[in-house]
């Protein structure tokens, strides 16, 4: 059972990266590759701790 939960967490993490990068052009962030990769890899932490990132993350996912 713990392995199944770990697998689900990895899938959610990778899906978040994929969705964020797919909609990155809709955000207000700089278009540089190093920043894009950093923001994508740190999405769970930034989503919880940064209000501006949350708004941009929503824009990337929903297209607003």
RAHUFEN-V567239 format. One record per pair of residues at least 24 apart in sequence whose C-alpha atoms are under 10 Angstrom apart, sorted by sequence separation. I is the first residue (numbers start at 0). J is the second residue. D is the distance in whole Angstrom. If there is no record, write none. Layout:
i=I j=J d=D
i=I j=J d=D
This chain:
i=15 j=39 d=8
i=16 j=40 d=7
i=27 j=51 d=10
i=28 j=52 d=9
i=15 j=40 d=9
i=16 j=41 d=9
i=27 j=52 d=9
i=13 j=39 d=9
i=16 j=42 d=7
i=26 j=52 d=9
i=12 j=39 d=10
i=13 j=40 d=9
i=15 j=42 d=7
i=16 j=43 d=9
i=27 j=54 d=10
i=28 j=55 d=8
i=12 j=40 d=9
i=15 j=43 d=8
i=26 j=54 d=9
i=27 j=55 d=7
i=12 j=41 d=10
i=26 j=55 d=5
i=27 j=56 d=10
i=12 j=42 d=8
i=25 j=55 d=8
i=26 j=56 d=7
i=12 j=43 d=8
i=25 j=56 d=9
i=26 j=57 d=9
i=27 j=58 d=9
i=23 j=55 d=9
i=25 j=57 d=10
i=26 j=58 d=6
i=27 j=59 d=10
i=22 j=55 d=10
i=23 j=56 d=8
i=25 j=58 d=6
i=26 j=59 d=6
i=22 j=56 d=9
i=24 j=58 d=9
i=25 j=59 d=6
i=26 j=60 d=10
i=22 j=57 d=9
i=23 j=58 d=8
i=24 j=59 d=7
i=25 j=60 d=9
i=19 j=55 d=9
i=20 j=56 d=10
i=22 j=58 d=7
i=23 j=59 d=5
i=25 j=61 d=9
i=26 j=62 d=9
i=19 j=56 d=7
i=22 j=59 d=4
i=23 j=60 d=9
i=25 j=62 d=6
i=26 j=63 d=9
i=18 j=56 d=9
i=19 j=57 d=9
i=21 j=59 d=7
i=22 j=60 d=6
i=24 j=62 d=9
i=25 j=63 d=8
i=19 j=58 d=9
i=20 j=59 d=8
i=21 j=60 d=8
i=22 j=61 d=8
i=23 j=62 d=10
i=19 j=59 d=6
i=20 j=60 d=9
i=22 j=62 d=7
i=15 j=56 d=9
i=18 j=59 d=7
i=19 j=60 d=6
i=18 j=60 d=6
i=19 j=61 d=10
i=17 j=60 d=10
i=18 j=61 d=9
i=15 j=60 d=9
